[in-house]
Amino acid sequence: MDSWRNWHSTAFDTEMQAAPRRHDLPEEVAIALTCNGTTQAVMMGTPANLSDFATGFLVTEGLAHPDEIEAIEVIETEHGIDLQIRLEETADARFAARRRSMTGPVGCGLCGIESLEVAMATSPSVAAIEGPALATGDIPRAMTLLPTFQPLHDTTRAVHGAAFYQPAKGIILAREDVGRHNALDKLVGAMIADGIDAVSGAILITSRVSIDMVQKALRAGCPILIAVSAPTASALDLAEQSGLTVVGLARGSRFEVFTHPERIHPDPVVNEVPNHASR
């Protein structure tokens, strides 16, 4: 299934002159995550990098550890895509403790969770992680590179991106999706598949920093989260108590460090960062 397709429209200018236009628009399909025969979630998302999505979703939602995922099969149906996931029995108790039955719109990260207690469950702490140390110049350099890793956004102007940045290498991996949570899940899944240690760099996102995005970064084990938009106050409360460095409003040469600034150093960047596309 393609991740985008053509659509025709009629454009009007200020003088109400009509002109035909063609757009390349992202696909948005229902994606079911079926674990050991039971549907755990139905999300709307872009039909690409689906194995990464399944792995990342299970890990960042606290439903499974990477070594508990035995197999993922992508099945296309007339109604959408079914990700058939086989998990070890050790994950069963976790599913019983946190049942989800949801159809999630792309803008929502906590839809369908059945209690406030589960929604605000304790997240892992990254406070004990000292590295990585980013120079102040790393952040604008990372965000300048980010658009070059967003080919679907270049085509459609309608998707979010998430990427992983290492100080010595630049952006080494990126994923896109119509949903900001899905893009982050796909990135985390790809990092796990490639054996990339989340402690070695920073996660970049093209959206705001909401509390659920902080939860996902913490469950991925990454100590630094950098976003082009602002965070919510509640997201910063969680980040502060969990040891996560949050950088927001990172655009051009400007950015703001909201929590745990000790990982950002005012030293000049000496590493040459390659500008290359992700796999």
C-alpha positions as a Markdown table, in Angstrom:
| # | Residue | x | y | z |
|---|---|---|---|---|
| 1 | Met | 0.0 | 0.0 | 0.0 |
| 2 | Asp | 1.4 | 3.4 | -1.0 |
| 3 | Ser | 2.0 | 6.0 | 1.7 |
| 4 | Trp | 0.6 | 8.8 | -0.6 |
| 5 | Arg | -1.5 | 9.4 | -3.7 |
| 6 | Asn | -2.6 | 12.2 | -6.0 |
| 7 | Trp | -5.6 | 14.5 | -5.5 |
| 8 | His | -7.0 | 17.2 | -7.7 |
| 9 | Ser | -8.3 | 20.5 | -6.4 |
| 10 | Thr | -9.3 | 24.0 | -7.6 |
| 11 | Ala | -7.3 | 26.9 | -6.2 |
| 12 | Phe | -8.6 | 30.4 | -5.9 |
| 13 | Asp | -6.6 | 33.6 | -5.5 |
| 14 | Thr | -7.5 | 36.9 | -4.0 |
| 15 | Glu | -9.3 | 38.0 | -7.2 |
| 16 | Met | -11.3 | 34.7 | -7.1 |
| 17 | Gln | -9.6 | 33.4 | -10.2 |
| 18 | Ala | -9.9 | 29.6 | -10.4 |
| 19 | Ala | -7.0 | 27.3 | -11.4 |
| 20 | Pro | -6.7 | 23.5 | -11.3 |
| 21 | Arg | -4.1 | 22.1 | -9.0 |
| 22 | Arg | -2.7 | 18.6 | -8.2 |
| 23 | His | -1.7 | 17.6 | -4.8 |
| 24 | Asp | 0.3 | 14.6 | -3.4 |
| 25 | Leu | -1.5 | 13.8 | -0.2 |
| 26 | Pro | -0.6 | 11.2 | 2.5 |
| 27 | Glu | -2.6 | 8.1 | 3.0 |
| 28 | Glu | -4.3 | 7.6 | 6.4 |
| 29 | Val | -5.6 | 4.1 | 7.1 |
| 30 | Ala | -6.8 | 2.1 | 10.1 |
| 31 | Ile | -4.0 | 0.0 | 11.5 |
| 32 | Ala | -4.9 | -2.7 | 14.0 |
| 33 | Leu | -2.4 | -4.1 | 16.4 |
| 34 | Thr | -3.4 | -7.6 | 17.2 |
| 35 | Cys | -1.3 | -9.3 | 20.0 |
| 36 | Asn | -1.6 | -13.1 | 20.4 |
| 37 | Gly | -5.0 | -13.0 | 18.7 |
| 38 | Thr | -6.5 | -10.1 | 20.6 |
| 39 | Thr | -6.8 | -6.6 | 19.1 |
| 40 | Gln | -5.0 | -4.2 | 21.4 |
| 41 | Ala | -5.4 | -1.0 | 19.6 |
| 42 | Val | -6.7 | 0.5 | 16.3 |
| 43 | Met | -4.8 | 3.6 | 15.2 |
| 44 | Met | -5.1 | 5.8 | 12.2 |
| 45 | Gly | -1.7 | 6.2 | 10.5 |
| 46 | Thr | 0.5 | 6.2 | 7.4 |
| 47 | Pro | 1.0 | 2.7 | 5.9 |
| 48 | Ala | 4.8 | 2.6 | 6.0 |
| 49 | Asn | 7.4 | 1.2 | 8.3 |
| 50 | Leu | 4.7 | -0.9 | 10.0 |
| 51 | Ser | 7.0 | -3.4 | 11.8 |
| 52 | Asp | 8.8 | -0.4 | 13.3 |
| 53 | Phe | 5.5 | 1.0 | 14.3 |
| 54 | Ala | 4.3 | -2.2 | 16.0 |
| 55 | Thr | 7.6 | -2.6 | 18.0 |
| 56 | Gly | 7.8 | 1.1 | 18.9 |
| 57 | Phe | 4.1 | 1.3 | 20.0 |
| 58 | Leu | 4.4 | -1.8 | 22.3 |
| 59 | Val | 7.6 | -0.5 | 23.9 |
| 60 | Thr | 6.6 | 3.2 | 24.3 |
| 61 | Glu | 3.2 | 2.2 | 25.7 |
| 62 | Gly | 4.9 | -0.1 | 28.3 |
| 63 | Leu | 3.1 | -3.2 | 26.9 |
| 64 | Ala | 6.1 | -5.3 | 25.9 |
| 65 | His | 9.9 | -5.4 | 26.0 |
| 66 | Pro | 11.7 | -5.8 | 22.6 |
| 67 | Asp | 12.8 | -9.3 | 23.5 |
| 68 | Glu | 9.2 | -10.4 | 24.1 |
| 69 | Ile | 8.2 | -9.7 | 20.5 |
| 70 | Glu | 8.6 | -13.0 | 18.6 |
| 71 | Ala | 7.1 | -12.1 | 15.2 |
| 72 | Ile | 5.2 | -9.4 | 13.4 |
| 73 | Glu | 3.1 | -10.1 | 10.3 |
| 74 | Val | 1.6 | -7.3 | 8.2 |
| 75 | Ile | -1.8 | -8.2 | 6.7 |
| 76 | Glu | -3.6 | -5.9 | 4.3 |
| 77 | Thr | -7.4 | -6.1 | 4.4 |
| 78 | Glu | -10.2 | -4.3 | 2.7 |
| 79 | His | -10.7 | -2.2 | 5.8 |
| 80 | Gly | -7.1 | -1.4 | 6.6 |
| 81 | Ile | -4.0 | -3.1 | 7.9 |
| 82 | Asp | -3.8 | -5.7 | 10.6 |
| 83 | Leu | -0.5 | -6.1 | 12.4 |
| 84 | Gln | -0.5 | -9.6 | 13.7 |
| 85 | Ile | 2.0 | -9.7 | 16.6 |
| 86 | Arg | 3.1 | -12.8 | 18.4 |
| 87 | Leu | 4.4 | -12.1 | 22.0 |
| 88 | Glu | 5.9 | -14.3 | 24.6 |
| 89 | Glu | 3.6 | -15.2 | 27.5 |
| 90 | Thr | 5.5 | -12.9 | 29.9 |
| 91 | Ala | 3.7 | -10.0 | 28.3 |
| 92 | Asp | 0.2 | -11.3 | 29.1 |
| 93 | Ala | 0.1 | -10.0 | 32.6 |
| 94 | Arg | 1.0 | -6.5 | 31.3 |
| 95 | Phe | -1.9 | -6.6 | 28.9 |
| 96 | Ala | -4.3 | -7.6 | 31.6 |
| 97 | Ala | -3.1 | -4.7 | 33.8 |
| 98 | Arg | -3.4 | -2.2 | 30.9 |
| 99 | Arg | -6.3 | -3.0 | 28.6 |
| 100 | Arg | -6.8 | -0.7 | 25.6 |
| 101 | Ser | -9.7 | -0.8 | 23.2 |
| 102 | Met | -9.5 | 2.2 | 21.0 |
| 103 | Thr | -9.8 | 3.9 | 17.7 |
| 104 | Gly | -7.2 | 6.7 | 17.9 |
| 105 | Pro | -7.4 | 9.8 | 15.8 |
| 106 | Val | -3.9 | 11.1 | 14.7 |
| 107 | Gly | -4.0 | 14.0 | 17.2 |
| 108 | Cys | -4.7 | 11.9 | 20.3 |
| 109 | Gly | -2.2 | 9.9 | 22.3 |
| 110 | Leu | -4.2 | 8.6 | 25.3 |
| 111 | Cys | -7.5 | 7.7 | 23.7 |
| 112 | Gly | -9.2 | 4.6 | 25.0 |
| 113 | Ile | -7.1 | 4.1 | 28.2 |
| 114 | Glu | -9.7 | 3.0 | 30.7 |
| 115 | Ser | -8.7 | 4.8 | 33.8 |
| 116 | Leu | -6.9 | 8.0 | 34.9 |
| 117 | Glu | -4.6 | 5.9 | 37.0 |
| 118 | Val | -3.3 | 4.1 | 33.9 |
| 119 | Ala | -3.1 | 7.3 | 31.9 |
| 120 | Met | -0.9 | 8.9 | 34.5 |
| 121 | Ala | 1.1 | 5.7 | 35.4 |
| 122 | Thr | 4.6 | 6.2 | 36.6 |
| 123 | Ser | 7.2 | 6.5 | 33.8 |
| 124 | Pro | 10.8 | 5.3 | 34.0 |
| 125 | Ser | 13.4 | 7.8 | 35.1 |
| 126 | Val | 16.5 | 8.8 | 33.0 |
| 127 | Ala | 17.9 | 10.9 | 35.8 |
| 128 | Ala | 20.9 | 8.6 | 36.3 |
| 129 | Ile | 21.9 | 8.9 | 32.7 |
| 130 | Glu | 24.7 | 11.5 | 32.5 |
| 131 | Gly | 25.2 | 11.6 | 28.7 |
| 132 | Pro | 25.0 | 12.4 | 26.0 |
| 133 | Ala | 26.4 | 15.9 | 26.4 |
| 134 | Leu | 25.2 | 18.2 | 23.6 |
| 135 | Ala | 26.9 | 21.5 | 22.7 |
| 136 | Thr | 24.6 | 24.4 | 22.2 |
| 137 | Gly | 25.5 | 24.3 | 18.5 |
| 138 | Asp | 24.3 | 20.7 | 18.2 |
| 139 | Ile | 20.6 | 21.7 | 18.6 |
| 140 | Pro | 20.3 | 24.2 | 15.7 |
| 141 | Arg | 22.4 | 21.9 | 13.6 |
| 142 | Ala | 20.1 | 19.0 | 14.3 |
| 143 | Met | 17.0 | 20.9 | 13.6 |
| 144 | Thr | 18.5 | 22.3 | 10.3 |
| 145 | Leu | 19.2 | 18.7 | 9.2 |
| 146 | Leu | 15.7 | 17.5 | 10.2 |
| 147 | Pro | 13.8 | 18.7 | 7.1 |
| 148 | Thr | 16.3 | 16.8 | 4.8 |
| 149 | Phe | 15.0 | 13.6 | 6.4 |
| 150 | Gln | 11.4 | 14.2 | 5.7 |
| 151 | Pro | 10.7 | 13.2 | 2.1 |
| 152 | Leu | 7.0 | 12.4 | 2.7 |
| 153 | His | 6.5 | 15.9 | 4.2 |
| 154 | Asp | 8.3 | 17.4 | 1.2 |
| 155 | Thr | 5.8 | 15.7 | -1.0 |
| 156 | Thr | 2.6 | 16.2 | 1.0 |
| 157 | Arg | 3.2 | 18.9 | 3.6 |
| 158 | Ala | 0.9 | 17.0 | 5.9 |
| 159 | Val | 2.9 | 14.6 | 8.1 |
| 160 | His | 5.0 | 14.7 | 11.2 |
| 161 | Gly | 8.6 | 13.5 | 11.6 |
| 162 | Ala | 10.7 | 12.1 | 14.4 |
| 163 | Ala | 14.5 | 11.5 | 14.2 |
| 164 | Phe | 17.4 | 10.4 | 16.3 |
| 165 | Tyr | 20.5 | 12.7 | 16.5 |
| 166 | Gln | 24.0 | 11.7 | 17.7 |
| 167 | Pro | 26.5 | 14.5 | 18.4 |
| 168 | Ala | 29.3 | 12.9 | 16.4 |
| 169 | Lys | 27.2 | 11.6 | 13.5 |
| 170 | Gly | 24.2 | 13.9 | 13.0 |
| 171 | Ile | 20.8 | 12.4 | 12.3 |
| 172 | Ile | 21.2 | 8.7 | 11.8 |
| 173 | Leu | 17.5 | 7.6 | 11.6 |
| 174 | Ala | 14.1 | 9.2 | 10.9 |
| 175 | Arg | 10.5 | 8.2 | 10.4 |
| 176 | Glu | 7.3 | 10.0 | 9.3 |
| 177 | Asp | 3.6 | 9.6 | 9.8 |
| 178 | Val | 0.4 | 11.6 | 9.8 |
| 179 | Gly | 0.3 | 11.1 | 13.6 |
| 180 | Arg | 3.0 | 12.6 | 15.7 |
| 181 | His | 2.8 | 9.7 | 18.2 |
| 182 | Asn | 3.0 | 7.2 | 15.4 |
| 183 | Ala | 6.1 | 8.9 | 13.9 |
| 184 | Leu | 7.8 | 8.6 | 17.3 |
| 185 | Asp | 6.7 | 5.0 | 17.7 |
| 186 | Lys | 8.1 | 4.2 | 14.3 |
| 187 | Leu | 11.4 | 5.8 | 15.2 |
| 188 | Val | 11.8 | 3.9 | 18.4 |
| 189 | Gly | 10.9 | 0.6 | 16.6 |
| 190 | Ala | 13.5 | 1.3 | 14.0 |
| 191 | Met | 16.1 | 2.1 | 16.6 |
| 192 | Ile | 15.4 | -1.2 | 18.3 |
| 193 | Ala | 15.7 | -3.0 | 15.0 |
| 194 | Asp | 19.0 | -1.4 | 14.2 |
| 195 | Gly | 20.4 | -1.9 | 17.7 |
| 196 | Ile | 20.8 | 1.9 | 18.4 |
| 197 | Asp | 21.1 | 2.8 | 22.0 |
| 198 | Ala | 18.7 | 5.6 | 22.9 |
| 199 | Val | 21.2 | 6.8 | 25.5 |
| 200 | Ser | 23.6 | 7.8 | 22.8 |
| 201 | Gly | 21.7 | 10.8 | 21.5 |
| 202 | Ala | 18.6 | 12.9 | 21.3 |
| 203 | Ile | 15.1 | 12.4 | 19.9 |
| 204 | Leu | 13.9 | 15.2 | 17.6 |
| 205 | Ile | 10.2 | 15.8 | 16.9 |
| 206 | Thr | 8.3 | 18.2 | 14.7 |
| 207 | Ser | 5.4 | 18.6 | 17.1 |
| 208 | Arg | 4.6 | 20.0 | 20.5 |
| 209 | Val | 5.9 | 18.2 | 23.6 |
| 210 | Ser | 2.8 | 16.7 | 25.3 |
| 211 | Ile | 2.8 | 14.5 | 28.4 |
| 212 | Asp | 2.4 | 11.4 | 26.3 |
| 213 | Met | 5.3 | 12.2 | 24.1 |
| 214 | Val | 7.4 | 12.6 | 27.2 |
| 215 | Gln | 6.2 | 9.2 | 28.5 |
| 216 | Lys | 7.2 | 7.6 | 25.2 |
| 217 | Ala | 10.7 | 9.2 | 25.2 |
| 218 | Leu | 11.2 | 8.0 | 28.8 |
| 219 | Arg | 10.1 | 4.4 | 28.0 |
| 220 | Ala | 12.5 | 4.5 | 25.0 |
| 221 | Gly | 15.2 | 5.3 | 27.5 |
| 222 | Cys | 16.3 | 8.6 | 25.7 |
| 223 | Pro | 17.5 | 11.4 | 28.0 |
| 224 | Ile | 17.0 | 14.3 | 25.6 |
| 225 | Leu | 13.9 | 15.4 | 23.7 |
| 226 | Ile | 14.0 | 18.3 | 21.3 |
| 227 | Ala | 10.9 | 19.8 | 19.6 |
| 228 | Val | 10.1 | 22.6 | 17.2 |
| 229 | Ser | 7.1 | 23.6 | 19.2 |
| 230 | Ala | 6.5 | 24.4 | 22.9 |
| 231 | Pro | 5.8 | 21.9 | 25.7 |
| 232 | Thr | 2.8 | 21.8 | 28.0 |
| 233 | Ala | 3.3 | 22.5 | 31.6 |
| 234 | Ser | 2.2 | 19.0 | 32.6 |
| 235 | Ala | 4.7 | 17.5 | 30.2 |
| 236 | Leu | 7.5 | 19.6 | 31.9 |
| 237 | Asp | 6.4 | 18.4 | 35.4 |
| 238 | Leu | 6.9 | 14.8 | 34.3 |
| 239 | Ala | 10.1 | 15.6 | 32.5 |
| 240 | Glu | 11.5 | 17.4 | 35.5 |
| 241 | Gln | 10.8 | 14.6 | 38.0 |
| 242 | Ser | 12.0 | 11.9 | 35.6 |
| 243 | Gly | 15.3 | 13.5 | 34.6 |
| 244 | Leu | 14.4 | 14.2 | 31.0 |
| 245 | Thr | 16.0 | 17.2 | 29.2 |
| 246 | Val | 13.4 | 19.0 | 27.2 |
| 247 | Val | 14.3 | 21.5 | 24.6 |
| 248 | Gly | 11.5 | 23.3 | 22.8 |
| 249 | Leu | 10.8 | 26.1 | 20.3 |
| 250 | Ala | 13.9 | 24.9 | 18.4 |
| 251 | Arg | 13.8 | 26.8 | 15.2 |
| 252 | Gly | 16.7 | 28.3 | 13.3 |
| 253 | Ser | 19.4 | 29.4 | 15.7 |
| 254 | Arg | 17.0 | 29.8 | 18.7 |
| 255 | Phe | 15.8 | 27.3 | 21.2 |
| 256 | Glu | 14.8 | 27.1 | 24.9 |
| 257 | Val | 15.9 | 24.5 | 27.4 |
| 258 | Phe | 13.0 | 23.9 | 29.8 |
| 259 | Thr | 14.3 | 21.0 | 32.0 |
| 260 | His | 17.6 | 19.5 | 33.1 |
| 261 | Pro | 19.9 | 21.9 | 31.2 |
| 262 | Glu | 23.0 | 20.1 | 32.6 |
| 263 | Arg | 23.1 | 18.0 | 29.5 |
| 264 | Ile | 23.5 | 21.1 | 27.2 |
| 265 | His | 26.9 | 22.7 | 27.3 |
| 266 | Pro | 27.9 | 26.1 | 25.9 |
| 267 | Asp | 30.9 | 24.6 | 24.0 |
| 268 | Pro | 31.5 | 25.0 | 20.3 |
| 269 | Val | 30.7 | 22.0 | 18.1 |
| 270 | Val | 33.8 | 20.5 | 16.5 |
| 271 | Asn | 32.2 | 17.4 | 14.9 |
| 272 | Glu | 31.5 | 17.4 | 11.2 |
| 273 | Val | 27.9 | 16.2 | 10.8 |
| 274 | Pro | 27.1 | 14.5 | 7.5 |
| 275 | Asn | 23.9 | 15.4 | 5.7 |
| 276 | His | 22.5 | 12.1 | 4.6 |
| 277 | Ala | 19.1 | 10.4 | 4.2 |
| 278 | Ser | 17.8 | 7.8 | 6.6 |
| 279 | Arg | 17.2 | 4.2 | 5.6 |
